[in-house]
Amino acid sequence: MKTEFSLTRSAAGGSNAPQPRWLVVDDTEGVLELMAMMLGKIGAAEICRAHSGAEALEIYNAAPETFTFVVTDFEMPGMNGAELCRRLHELSPKLPILLATGSAQLSAEAARELGFCGLIFKPFPLEELSQAVVSAGVLSQPGREADAKISNHEAALTA
């Protein structure tokens, strides 16, 4: 079952430049939905979702050159976030991968040693996720135009 889909689409203005893609990975549906919505508010990127490390690799391998950022949970059945990070870095060594976890067992230093560009603890506010994305070097500043895109997307879903 492939669950990849876009939460936001390319910016207005008629640009044909490809939009960056971000991948969010979490085995808990509600957390996955919330993180995807939050990421959509932060930046003008296509947000793709995966429920497991294996599914994330499948989605990533379909078009690795299009992905510019990954956010993953740590504790997931099958392949955990550390293994996913290792395998993604085998394919794209410079890909920024942010660890978002509810487990206090890891420190920021330990996360970096595993290859993550940063660590945030769930639950986290939008501002903290936004700062983590900026710190990862993915954005210089979170986009405000994304709020309008989310509203337009939600309106399209109810129409």
Number of C-alpha atoms within 10 A of each C-alpha: 4 11 12 16 11 15 20 24 17 16 15 8 6 7 9 8 8 10 17 18 22 25 23 26 29 26 17 12 13 10 15 19 13 11 23 24 16 19 25 23 24 24 23 25 25 23 25 22 27 24 21 24 27 16 18 24 17 14 19 21 13 9 10 16 12 14 22 18 21 25 29 30 28 24 17 16 12 10 15 17 27 19 14 21 26 16 14 22 16 11 14 14 12 13 21 23 28 27 28 25 21 15 13 8 7 15 13 14 13 13 18 16 10 15 20 25 23 21 22 21 16 14 11 13 10 15 12 13 22 20 17 20 26 15 15 18 13 17 16 11 14 18 14 12 14 21 16 11 20 18 12 12 15 12 10 9 8 6 6
